[in-house]
Structure formats: structure tokens, C-alpha cells
Amino acid sequence: MAQPHLSNAKAKFTKDVFASNGAVPVEYQASAWLRIDNGWDEANRRPIEMTPEQKAKVDEVAKLLLASNIQLQVTVKERTGNDPSGWPVALRVNLFPNNPTPRKQESAW
């Protein structure tokens, strides 16, 4: 299998996740945001905001994803043991590009 374009080997769920609730399948929503990593603002406990130039680059990439109908295929595996090829798949989901919504103009005030 080819190397994935994006990955994170230490993802953790913030709550118990179940495939079904009795006989009823449980559905989840998956979302992703493109961003440029500018580091972490410790004082405000959040990522440092992107510059207007960075936001424009991210918007350009999002438009390219939409125009090219590029989807992001996500696989989440449970880490069991040391061999990633043996880790069981917990979730597979495709993320589809959305039509971009215009960014709100920054207030001059």
C-alpha cells in the first residue's frame, strides 16, 4: 500500500465510540479544516491565527480540491501492538469538498 499523503499516528477519541447502539447503527459526522500551522497561543489556549495571505492560500487550495473533485479518504486504526499493518480499522470515511463560503470582511473598527 502507498504511503498516505497525511497522517497522525497518535489520534485519540475524546469519548467512547460505538459502531452501534444495540441493533441501531450509530452515525457520526466527520469534518476537516485546512490551516497553516503558526504554532500555539498558550495564553488563549488556541492555535495562532493565520495571516490574510495564509488564509488566501488555504482558500486557493480548497477551491482546487473542489474544482478537481478531490476527496480525502480517512482511515482510523486502533493501535494494537507494534506492527501498523496488523492494526484493525476502526473507521473509514471519505471527506468531500464543500462549496466555499466567502470569508467575512474584517471590521476596520
DOZA-386316 format. One line per field, with one value per atom (N, C-alpha, C, CB): residue in three letters; atom name; residue number from 1; x, y, z. Coordinates in nm, 4 decimals. Glycine has a CB too. Example, Ala and Ser with C-alpha at 12.3 -4.5 7.8 and 13.67 -1.06 7.14 Angstrom:
<recs>
rest c(Ala, Ala, Ala, Ala, Ser, Ser, Ser, Ser)
atom c(N, CA, C, CB, N, CA, C, CB)
nr c(1, 1, 1, 1, 2, 2, 2, 2)
x c(1.3190, 1.2300, 1.3200, 1.1308, 1.2850, 1.3670, 1.2900, 1.4084)
y c(-0.5690, -0.4500, -0.3300, -0.4473, -0.2250, -0.1060, 0.0030, -0.0598)
z c(0.7800, 0.7800, 0.7800, 0.9046, 0.7080, 0.7140, 0.7870, 0.5725)
</recs>
This chain:
<recs>
rest c(Met, Met, Met, Met, Ala, Ala, Ala, Ala, Gln, Gln, Gln, Gln, Pro, Pro, Pro, Pro, His, His, His, His, Leu, Leu, Leu, Leu, Ser, Ser, Ser, Ser, Asn, Asn, Asn, Asn, Ala, Ala, Ala, Ala, Lys, Lys, Lys, Lys, Ala, Ala, Ala, Ala, Lys, Lys, Lys, Lys, Phe, Phe, Phe, Phe, Thr, Thr, Thr, Thr, Lys, Lys, Lys, Lys, Asp, Asp, Asp, Asp, Val, Val, Val, Val, Phe, Phe, Phe, Phe, Ala, Ala, Ala, Ala, Ser, Ser, Ser, Ser, Asn, Asn, Asn, Asn, Gly, Gly, Gly, Gly, Ala, Ala, Ala, Ala, Val, Val, Val, Val, Pro, Pro, Pro, Pro, Val, Val, Val, Val, Glu, Glu, Glu, Glu, Tyr, Tyr, Tyr, Tyr, Gln, Gln, Gln, Gln, Ala, Ala, Ala, Ala, Ser, Ser, Ser, Ser, Ala, Ala, Ala, Ala, Trp, Trp, Trp, Trp, Leu, Leu, Leu, Leu, Arg, Arg, Arg, Arg, Ile, Ile, Ile, Ile, Asp, Asp, Asp, Asp, Asn, Asn, Asn, Asn, Gly, Gly, Gly, Gly, Trp, Trp, Trp, Trp, Asp, Asp, Asp, Asp, Glu, Glu, Glu, Glu, Ala, Ala, Ala, Ala, Asn, Asn, Asn, Asn, Arg, Arg, Arg, Arg, Arg, Arg, Arg, Arg, Pro, Pro, Pro, Pro, Ile, Ile, Ile, Ile, Glu, Glu, Glu, Glu, Met, Met, Met, Met, Thr, Thr, Thr, Thr, Pro, Pro, Pro, Pro, Glu, Glu, Glu, Glu, Gln, Gln, Gln, Gln, Lys, Lys, Lys, Lys, Ala, Ala, Ala, Ala, Lys, Lys, Lys, Lys, Val, Val, Val, Val, Asp, Asp, Asp, Asp, Glu, Glu, Glu, Glu, Val, Val, Val, Val, Ala, Ala, Ala, Ala, Lys, Lys, Lys, Lys, Leu, Leu, Leu, Leu, Leu, Leu, Leu, Leu, Leu, Leu, Leu, Leu, Ala, Ala, Ala, Ala, Ser, Ser, Ser, Ser, Asn, Asn, Asn, Asn, Ile, Ile, Ile, Ile, Gln, Gln, Gln, Gln, Leu, Leu, Leu, Leu, Gln, Gln, Gln, Gln, Val, Val, Val, Val, Thr, Thr, Thr, Thr, Val, Val, Val, Val, Lys, Lys, Lys, Lys, Glu, Glu, Glu, Glu, Arg, Arg, Arg, Arg, Thr, Thr, Thr, Thr, Gly, Gly, Gly, Gly, Asn, Asn, Asn, Asn, Asp, Asp, Asp, Asp, Pro, Pro, Pro, Pro, Ser, Ser, Ser, Ser, Gly, Gly, Gly, Gly, Trp, Trp, Trp, Trp, Pro, Pro, Pro, Pro, Val, Val, Val, Val, Ala, Ala, Ala, Ala, Leu, Leu, Leu, Leu, Arg, Arg, Arg, Arg, Val, Val, Val, Val, Asn, Asn, Asn, Asn, Leu, Leu, Leu, Leu, Phe, Phe, Phe, Phe, Pro, Pro, Pro, Pro, Asn, Asn, Asn, Asn, Asn, Asn, Asn, Asn, Pro, Pro, Pro, Pro, Thr, Thr, Thr, Thr, Pro, Pro, Pro, Pro, Arg, Arg, Arg, Arg, Lys, Lys, Lys, Lys, Gln, Gln, Gln, Gln, Glu, Glu, Glu, Glu, Ser, Ser, Ser, Ser, Ala, Ala, Ala, Ala, Trp, Trp, Trp, Trp)
atom c(N, CA, C, CB, N, CA, C, CB, N, CA, C, CB, N, CA, C, CB, N, CA, C, CB, N, CA, C, CB, N, CA, C, CB, N, CA, C, CB, N, CA, C, CB, N, CA, C, CB, N, CA, C, CB, N, CA, C, CB, N, CA, C, CB, N, CA, C, CB, N, CA, C, CB, N, CA, C, CB, N, CA, C, CB, N, CA, C, CB, N, CA, C, CB, N, CA, C, CB, N, CA, C, CB, N, CA, C, CB, N, CA, C, CB, N, CA, C, CB, N, CA, C, CB, N, CA, C, CB, N, CA, C, CB, N, CA, C, CB, N, CA, C, CB, N, CA, C, CB, N, CA, C, CB, N, CA, C, CB, N, CA, C, CB, N, CA, C, CB, N, CA, C, CB, N, CA, C, CB, N, CA, C, CB, N, CA, C, CB, N, CA, C, CB, N, CA, C, CB, N, CA, C, CB, N, CA, C, CB, N, CA, C, CB, N, CA, C, CB, N, CA, C, CB, N, CA, C, CB, N, CA, C, CB, N, CA, C, CB, N, CA, C, CB, N, CA, C, CB, N, CA, C, CB, N, CA, C, CB, N, CA, C, CB, N, CA, C, CB, N, CA, C, CB, N, CA, C, CB, N, CA, C, CB, N, CA, C, CB, N, CA, C, CB, N, CA, C, CB, N, CA, C, CB, N, CA, C, CB, N, CA, C, CB, N, CA, C, CB, N, CA, C, CB, N, CA, C, CB, N, CA, C, CB, N, CA, C, CB, N, CA, C, CB, N, CA, C, CB, N, CA, C, CB, N, CA, C, CB, N, CA, C, CB, N, CA, C, CB, N, CA, C, CB, N, CA, C, CB, N, CA, C, CB, N, CA, C, CB, N, CA, C, CB, N, CA, C, CB, N, CA, C, CB, N, CA, C, CB, N, CA, C, CB, N, CA, C, CB, N, CA, C, CB, N, CA, C, CB, N, CA, C, CB, N, CA, C, CB, N, CA, C, CB, N, CA, C, CB, N, CA, C, CB, N, CA, C, CB, N, CA, C, CB, N, CA, C, CB, N, CA, C, CB, N, CA, C, CB, N, CA, C, CB, N, CA, C, CB, N, CA, C, CB, N, CA, C, CB, N, CA, C, CB, N, CA, C, CB, N, CA, C, CB, N, CA, C, CB, N, CA, C, CB, N, CA, C, CB, N, CA, C, CB, N, CA, C, CB, N, CA, C, CB)
nr c(1, 1, 1, 1, 2, 2, 2, 2, 3, 3, 3, 3, 4, 4, 4, 4, 5, 5, 5, 5, 6, 6, 6, 6, 7, 7, 7, 7, 8, 8, 8, 8, 9, 9, 9, 9, 10, 10, 10, 10, 11, 11, 11, 11, 12, 12, 12, 12, 13, 13, 13, 13, 14, 14, 14, 14, 15, 15, 15, 15, 16, 16, 16, 16, 17, 17, 17, 17, 18, 18, 18, 18, 19, 19, 19, 19, 20, 20, 20, 20, 21, 21, 21, 21, 22, 22, 22, 22, 23, 23, 23, 23, 24, 24, 24, 24, 25, 25, 25, 25, 26, 26, 26, 26, 27, 27, 27, 27, 28, 28, 28, 28, 29, 29, 29, 29, 30, 30, 30, 30, 31, 31, 31, 31, 32, 32, 32, 32, 33, 33, 33, 33, 34, 34, 34, 34, 35, 35, 35, 35, 36, 36, 36, 36, 37, 37, 37, 37, 38, 38, 38, 38, 39, 39, 39, 39, 40, 40, 40, 40, 41, 41, 41, 41, 42, 42, 42, 42, 43, 43, 43, 43, 44, 44, 44, 44, 45, 45, 45, 45, 46, 46, 46, 46, 47, 47, 47, 47, 48, 48, 48, 48, 49, 49, 49, 49, 50, 50, 50, 50, 51, 51, 51, 51, 52, 52, 52, 52, 53, 53, 53, 53, 54, 54, 54, 54, 55, 55, 55, 55, 56, 56, 56, 56, 57, 57, 57, 57, 58, 58, 58, 58, 59, 59, 59, 59, 60, 60, 60, 60, 61, 61, 61, 61, 62, 62, 62, 62, 63, 63, 63, 63, 64, 64, 64, 64, 65, 65, 65, 65, 66, 66, 66, 66, 67, 67, 67, 67, 68, 68, 68, 68, 69, 69, 69, 69, 70, 70, 70, 70, 71, 71, 71, 71, 72, 72, 72, 72, 73, 73, 73, 73, 74, 74, 74, 74, 75, 75, 75, 75, 76, 76, 76, 76, 77, 77, 77, 77, 78, 78, 78, 78, 79, 79, 79, 79, 80, 80, 80, 80, 81, 81, 81, 81, 82, 82, 82, 82, 83, 83, 83, 83, 84, 84, 84, 84, 85, 85, 85, 85, 86, 86, 86, 86, 87, 87, 87, 87, 88, 88, 88, 88, 89, 89, 89, 89, 90, 90, 90, 90, 91, 91, 91, 91, 92, 92, 92, 92, 93, 93, 93, 93, 94, 94, 94, 94, 95, 95, 95, 95, 96, 96, 96, 96, 97, 97, 97, 97, 98, 98, 98, 98, 99, 99, 99, 99, 100, 100, 100, 100, 101, 101, 101, 101, 102, 102, 102, 102, 103, 103, 103, 103, 104, 104, 104, 104, 105, 105, 105, 105, 106, 106, 106, 106, 107, 107, 107, 107, 108, 108, 108, 108, 109, 109, 109, 109)
x c(0.0856, 0.0000, 0.0895, -0.0970, 0.0499, 0.1272, 0.1232, 0.0742, 0.2228, 0.2296, 0.1176, 0.3694, 0.0429, -0.0646, -0.0078, -0.1532, -0.0847, -0.0425, -0.0428, -0.1320, -0.1367, -0.1486, -0.1678, -0.2675, -0.1140, -0.1386, -0.1104, -0.0531, -0.1599, -0.1342, -0.1403, -0.2374, -0.0267, -0.0188, -0.0677, 0.1222, -0.1043, -0.1433, -0.2777, -0.0361, -0.3735, -0.5067, -0.5784, -0.5894, -0.6547, -0.7301, -0.8726, -0.6628, -0.9680, -1.1066, -1.1243, -1.2047, -1.2127, -1.2379, -1.3508, -1.2703, -1.4131, -1.5174, -1.5223, -1.6551, -1.5930, -1.6094, -1.6903, -1.6783, -1.6468, -1.7118, -1.7647, -1.6130, -1.8893, -1.9539, -2.0025, -2.0703, -1.9948, -2.0443, -2.1954, -1.9834, -2.2538, -2.3993, -2.4455, -2.4482, -2.5716, -2.6375, -2.7436, -2.6998, -2.7028, -2.7927, -2.7955, -2.9355, -2.9130, -2.9273, -2.9237, -3.0576, -2.9170, -2.9221, -2.7804, -3.0088, -2.7375, -2.6046, -2.5945, -2.5736, -2.4805, -2.4560, -2.3845, -2.3710, -2.4326, -2.3682, -2.2946, -2.4718, -2.1822, -2.1007, -2.0792, -1.9653, -2.0500, -2.0143, -1.8634, -2.0885, -1.8009, -1.6578, -1.6385, -1.5827, -1.5531, -1.5231, -1.3729, -1.5976, -1.3239, -1.1821, -1.1679, -1.1015, -1.0706, -1.0393, -0.8944, -1.0667, -0.8696, -0.7330, -0.6791, -0.7251, -0.5545, -0.4945, -0.3436, -0.5397, -0.2792, -0.1337, -0.0963, -0.0762, -0.0068, 0.0316, 0.1263, 0.0972, 0.0776, 0.1593, 0.1976, 0.0849, 0.1755, 0.2084, 0.0858, 0.3154, 0.1118, 0.0062, 0.0159, 0.0147, -0.0972, -0.1064, -0.1409, -0.2140, -0.0401, -0.0612, -0.1578, 0.0712, -0.1479, -0.2319, -0.3807, -0.1933, -0.4147, -0.5551, -0.5941, -0.5824, -0.4970, -0.5232, -0.5864, -0.6133, -0.5257, -0.5769, -0.4660, -0.6954, -0.4857, -0.3837, -0.3698, -0.4190, -0.2488, -0.2254, -0.2920, -0.0720, -0.3642, -0.4402, -0.3505, -0.5140, -0.4076, -0.3377, -0.3401, -0.4019, -0.2403, -0.2363, -0.3354, -0.0905, -0.3735, -0.4617, -0.4011, -0.4898, -0.2694, -0.2047, -0.2171, -0.0569, -0.2002, -0.2141, -0.3578, -0.1689, -0.4543, -0.5951, -0.6249, -0.6870, -0.5674, -0.5880, -0.5297, -0.5237, -0.4140, -0.3552, -0.4440, -0.2152, -0.4952, -0.5830, -0.7101, -0.6182, -0.7663, -0.8857, -0.8570, -0.9369, -0.7381, -0.6992, -0.6903, -0.5640, -0.6325, -0.6223, -0.7621, -0.5352, -0.8495, -0.9862, -1.0604, -1.0635, -1.0415, -1.1056, -1.0505, -1.0849, -0.9207, -0.8599, -0.9149, -0.7062, -0.9317, -0.9908, -1.1309, -0.9963, -1.2104, -1.3472, -1.3479, -1.4230, -1.2686, -1.2670, -1.2183, -1.1779, -1.1303, -1.0741, -1.1489, -0.9282, -1.2528, -1.3311, -1.2415, -1.4123, -1.1449, -1.0541, -1.1209, -0.9169, -1.1256, -1.1830, -1.0701, -1.2874, -1.0919, -0.9958, -1.0483, -0.9713, -0.9757, -1.0155, -0.9426, -0.9827, -1.0181, -0.9622, -0.9811, -1.0286, -0.8744, -0.8798, -0.8287, -0.7960, -0.9062, -0.8657, -0.8460, -0.9728, -0.7255, -0.6947, -0.6690, -0.5726, -0.7029, -0.6736, -0.5301, -0.7756, -0.4484, -0.3090, -0.3045, -0.2226, -0.2766, -0.2628, -0.1318, -0.3844, -0.0365, 0.0932, 0.1833, 0.0759, 0.2956, 0.3966, 0.3932, 0.5317, 0.3159, 0.3138, 0.1892, 0.3189, 0.2059, 0.0892, 0.0086, 0.1341, 0.0710, -0.0042, -0.1066, 0.0917, -0.0916, -0.1861, -0.2909, -0.1119, -0.2850, -0.3818, -0.5194, -0.3370, -0.6247, -0.7586, -0.8162, -0.8532, -0.8884, -0.9530, -1.0744, -0.9943, -1.0806, -1.1937, -1.2926, -1.1448, -1.2437, -1.3297, -1.2692, -1.3496, -1.3541, -1.3173, -1.4237, -1.3066, -1.3794, -1.4738, -1.4103, -1.5146, -1.4924, -1.4485, -1.4984, -1.5003, -1.4110, -1.4499, -1.4557, -1.3499, -1.5640, -1.5894, -1.5703, -1.7317, -1.5196, -1.5013, -1.6363, -1.4185, -1.6422, -1.7627, -1.7447, -1.7937, -1.8568, -1.8501, -1.8042, -1.9879, -1.7014, -1.6505, -1.7516, -1.5189, -1.7576, -1.8383, -1.7444, -1.9180, -1.7862, -1.6954, -1.6610, -1.7590, -1.5357, -1.4938, -1.5566, -1.3377, -1.5935, -1.6477, -1.5361, -1.7137, -1.5688, -1.4689, -1.4355, -1.5199, -1.3059, -1.2621, -1.3116, -1.1047, -1.3590, -1.4072, -1.2895, -1.4911, -1.3034, -1.1984, -1.2037, -1.2113, -1.3021, -1.3171, -1.2344, -1.4594)
y c(-0.1184, 0.0000, 0.1238, 0.0003, 0.2267, 0.3506, 0.4273, 0.4388, 0.5093, 0.5956, 0.6993, 0.6656, 0.7221, 0.8223, 0.9638, 0.8132, 1.0522, 1.1909, 1.2638, 1.2630, 1.2304, 1.2933, 1.1832, 1.3962, 1.2007, 1.1016, 1.1596, 0.9772, 1.0914, 1.1235, 0.9918, 1.2292, 0.9436, 0.8107, 0.8054, 0.7618, 0.9185, 0.9184, 0.9873, 0.9862, 0.9644, 1.0227, 0.9535, 1.0113, 1.0291, 0.9725, 1.0249, 1.0060, 0.9361, 0.9789, 1.0474, 0.8586, 1.1439, 1.2148, 1.1514, 1.3599, 1.0490, 0.9741, 0.8346, 1.0442, 0.7447, 0.6106, 0.6184, 0.5172, 0.5459, 0.5473, 0.4070, 0.5942, 0.4006, 0.2727, 0.2631, 0.2527, 0.1433, 0.1209, 0.1113, -0.0058, 0.0652, 0.0554, 0.0739, -0.0802, 0.1085, 0.1222, 0.0134, 0.2675, -0.1057, -0.2196, -0.2623, -0.1854, -0.2600, -0.3001, -0.1802, -0.3769, -0.0586, 0.0627, 0.1150, 0.1721, 0.1229, 0.1783, 0.3241, 0.1679, 0.3595, 0.4979, 0.5691, 0.5039, 0.6875, 0.7667, 0.8833, 0.8174, 0.9203, 1.0315, 1.1271, 0.9824, 1.2510, 1.3482, 1.3664, 1.4845, 1.3719, 1.3989, 1.5299, 1.2820, 1.6156, 1.7446, 1.7665, 1.8604, 1.8467, 1.8813, 2.0256, 1.7851, 2.0926, 2.2294, 2.2347, 2.3286, 2.3058, 2.3282, 2.4486, 2.3501, 2.4373, 2.5506, 2.5407, 2.5567, 2.6525, 2.6588, 2.6708, 2.7788, 2.5853, 2.5808, 2.6952, 2.4458, 2.7887, 2.9012, 2.8860, 3.0324, 2.7684, 2.7469, 2.7603, 2.8443, 2.7590, 2.7562, 2.8785, 2.6282, 2.9442, 3.0594, 3.0068, 3.1640, 2.9953, 2.9406, 3.0250, 2.9296, 3.1568, 3.2455, 3.2256, 3.3909, 3.2055, 3.1901, 3.0448, 3.2712, 2.9523, 2.8089, 2.7767, 2.7592, 2.8265, 2.8022, 2.8214, 2.8955, 2.7720, 2.7931, 2.9418, 2.7134, 2.9821, 3.1201, 3.1396, 3.1527, 3.2496, 3.2797, 3.2849, 3.4126, 3.2470, 3.2603, 3.4062, 3.1696, 3.4454, 3.5795, 3.5852, 3.6170, 3.7047, 3.7140, 3.6440, 3.8620, 3.6512, 3.5855, 3.4337, 3.6269, 3.3834, 3.2396, 3.1950, 3.2025, 3.2752, 3.2418, 3.2348, 3.3454, 3.3265, 3.3260, 3.1990, 3.4514, 3.1538, 3.0297, 2.9107, 3.0085, 2.9066, 2.7967, 2.7976, 2.8075, 2.9152, 2.9252, 2.8766, 3.0699, 2.9072, 2.8638, 2.7112, 2.9270, 2.6500, 2.5036, 2.4419, 2.4577, 2.4995, 2.4477, 2.4548, 2.5268, 2.5633, 2.5775, 2.4745, 2.7202, 2.4471, 2.3465, 2.2072, 2.3480, 2.1761, 2.0478, 2.0338, 2.0350, 2.1385, 2.1360, 2.1232, 2.2628, 2.2055, 2.2050, 2.0707, 2.3183, 2.0045, 1.8771, 1.7568, 1.8688, 1.7819, 1.6774, 1.5820, 1.5986, 1.6401, 1.5610, 1.5356, 1.6331, 1.4088, 1.3685, 1.3252, 1.2537, 1.3368, 1.2923, 1.1636, 1.4011, 1.0556, 0.9262, 0.9097, 0.8073, 0.8954, 0.8860, 0.7441, 0.9892, 0.6892, 0.5601, 0.5799, 0.4517, 0.5343, 0.5389, 0.3946, 0.6138, 0.3662, 0.2310, 0.2326, 0.1733, 0.1217, 0.1049, 0.0537, 0.0065, 0.1255, 0.0841, -0.0357, 0.2013, -0.1518, -0.2735, -0.3376, -0.3720, -0.3414, -0.3982, -0.2988, -0.5202, -0.3488, -0.2624, -0.2600, -0.3053, -0.3481, -0.3579, -0.2897, -0.5053, -0.1695, -0.0971, -0.1759, 0.0316, -0.2677, -0.3431, -0.4364, -0.4242, -0.4648, -0.5523, -0.4784, -0.6446, -0.3461, -0.2698, -0.2775, -0.1221, -0.3086, -0.3178, -0.1795, -0.3930, -0.1733, -0.0481, -0.0237, -0.0528, 0.0941, 0.1329, 0.2196, 0.2075, 0.2924, 0.3845, 0.4107, 0.5173, 0.4115, 0.4590, 0.5602, 0.3399, 0.6736, 0.7768, 0.8592, 0.8680, 0.8988, 0.9908, 1.1298, 0.9465, 1.2285, 1.3684, 1.4318, 1.4454, 1.5025, 1.5615, 1.7126, 1.5268, 1.7741, 1.9192, 1.9909, 1.9649, 2.0971, 2.1801, 2.3046, 2.2185, 2.3610, 2.4905, 2.5927, 2.5304, 2.6702, 2.7659, 2.8769, 2.8264, 2.9151, 3.0302, 3.1483, 3.0062, 3.2636, 3.3792, 3.4124, 3.5024, 3.4493, 3.4917, 3.6274, 3.4989, 3.6441, 3.7733, 3.8745, 3.7652, 3.9928, 4.1001, 4.1381, 4.2242, 4.1578, 4.2006, 4.3446, 4.1906, 4.3691, 4.5032, 4.5993, 4.5009, 4.7182, 4.8196, 4.8870, 4.9244, 4.8530, 4.9190, 4.8537, 4.9202)
z c(0.0000, 0.0000, 0.0000, 0.1235, -0.0700, -0.0786, 0.0532, -0.1921, 0.0735, 0.1920, 0.1847, 0.2029, 0.2936, 0.2879, 0.2744, 0.4137, 0.2126, 0.1976, 0.3303, 0.0992, 0.4188, 0.5508, 0.6536, 0.5556, 0.7734, 0.8777, 1.0152, 0.8547, 1.1157, 1.2550, 1.3305, 1.3120, 1.3773, 1.4372, 1.5817, 1.4311, 1.6395, 1.7804, 1.8038, 1.8635, 1.7172, 1.7340, 1.8486, 1.6034, 1.9266, 2.0382, 2.0352, 2.1733, 2.0608, 2.0727, 2.2074, 2.0575, 2.2127, 2.3377, 2.4175, 2.3095, 2.3624, 2.4310, 2.3730, 2.4186, 2.4401, 2.3862, 2.2571, 2.4893, 2.1561, 2.0255, 1.9979, 1.9127, 1.9529, 1.9298, 1.7860, 2.0269, 1.7296, 1.5936, 1.5915, 1.5344, 1.7031, 1.7090, 1.8524, 1.6530, 1.8636, 1.9930, 1.9962, 2.0145, 2.0384, 2.0260, 1.8810, 2.0767, 1.8213, 1.6806, 1.5866, 1.6606, 1.6417, 1.5594, 1.5341, 1.6281, 1.4062, 1.3775, 1.4231, 1.2268, 1.4789, 1.5218, 1.4079, 1.6553, 1.3707, 1.2666, 1.3306, 1.1631, 1.2712, 1.3178, 1.2024, 1.3753, 1.2318, 1.1294, 1.1329, 1.1510, 1.0184, 1.0085, 0.9336, 0.9372, 0.9851, 0.9237, 0.9269, 0.9962, 0.8355, 0.8337, 0.7877, 0.7410, 0.8439, 0.8057, 0.7627, 0.9217, 0.6545, 0.6107, 0.6868, 0.4557, 0.7319, 0.8005, 0.7910, 0.9477, 0.8072, 0.8133, 0.9600, 0.7287, 1.0045, 1.1458, 1.1786, 1.1801, 1.2576, 1.3047, 1.4512, 1.2846, 1.5050, 1.6447, 1.7342, 1.6886, 1.8649, 1.9665, 2.0551, 2.0514, 2.0784, 2.1684, 2.3075, 2.1184, 2.3944, 2.5288, 2.6105, 2.6021, 2.5978, 2.6784, 2.6489, 2.6536, 2.5217, 2.4820, 2.4572, 2.3575, 2.4711, 2.4541, 2.3194, 2.5651, 2.2128, 2.0780, 1.9760, 2.0465, 1.8546, 1.7511, 1.7181, 1.6234, 1.6819, 1.6387, 1.5032, 1.6313, 1.4900, 1.3675, 1.2444, 1.3826, 1.1318, 1.0042, 0.9608, 0.8956, 0.8850, 0.8282, 0.7108, 0.7819, 0.6675, 0.5493, 0.4262, 0.5161, 0.4093, 0.2967, 0.3095, 0.2878, 0.4315, 0.4539, 0.4315, 0.5955, 0.4780, 0.4559, 0.3064, 0.5241, 0.2288, 0.0832, 0.0207, 0.0189, 0.0678, 0.0171, 0.0496, 0.0756, 0.1722, 0.2130, 0.1280, 0.3639, 0.1045, 0.0205, -0.1215, 0.0174, -0.1715, -0.3060, -0.3127, -0.3465, -0.2114, -0.2073, -0.1989, -0.0865, -0.1160, -0.1025, -0.2364, 0.0055, -0.3087, -0.4397, -0.5388, -0.4944, -0.5308, -0.6181, -0.5862, -0.6034, -0.4578, -0.4186, -0.4780, -0.2642, -0.4683, -0.5194, -0.6717, -0.4762, -0.7395, -0.8859, -0.9415, -0.9380, -0.8688, -0.9138, -0.8571, -0.8752, -0.7782, -0.7121, -0.6324, -0.8159, -0.5603, -0.4771, -0.3429, -0.4582, -0.3058, -0.1773, -0.0853, -0.1951, 0.0427, 0.1417, 0.2027, 0.2506, 0.1827, 0.2384, 0.3713, 0.1396, 0.4787, 0.6134, 0.6659, 0.7088, 0.7207, 0.7874, 0.9293, 0.7108, 1.0264, 1.1671, 1.2114, 1.2577, 1.2639, 1.3108, 1.4606, 1.2359, 1.5247, 1.6665, 1.6784, 1.7353, 1.7552, 1.7739, 1.8679, 1.8300, 1.8130, 1.8925, 1.8518, 1.8718, 1.9412, 1.9085, 1.8381, 1.8232, 1.7871, 1.7263, 1.5739, 1.7710, 1.5116, 1.3661, 1.3096, 1.3219, 1.2496, 1.1968, 1.0943, 1.1347, 1.0224, 0.9212, 0.9857, 0.8330, 1.1145, 1.1833, 1.2646, 1.2725, 1.2665, 1.3454, 1.2803, 1.3600, 1.3558, 1.2963, 1.2646, 1.3908, 1.1546, 1.1129, 1.2012, 0.9619, 1.2625, 1.3459, 1.2680, 1.4702, 1.1675, 1.0927, 0.9565, 1.1694, 0.8560, 0.7226, 0.6826, 0.6174, 0.6341, 0.5921, 0.4802, 0.7122, 0.3841, 0.2795, 0.3149, 0.1387, 0.3000, 0.3179, 0.1802, 0.4122, 0.1536, 0.0229, 0.0302, -0.0264, -0.0761, -0.0736, -0.0717, -0.1951, 0.0048, 0.0134, -0.0713, 0.1602, -0.1160, -0.1822, -0.0796, -0.2446, -0.1133, -0.0151, 0.0127, -0.0636, 0.1379, 0.1743, 0.1863, 0.3071, 0.1376, 0.1438, 0.2889, 0.0744, 0.3091, 0.4428, 0.4731, 0.4538, 0.5997, 0.6413, 0.6405, 0.7814, 0.5939, 0.5930, 0.7362, 0.5138, 0.7610, 0.8935, 0.9147, 0.9082, 1.0332, 1.0660, 1.0803, 1.1958, 1.0305, 1.0429, 1.1788, 0.9322, 1.2589, 1.3891, 1.4918, 1.4337)
</recs>
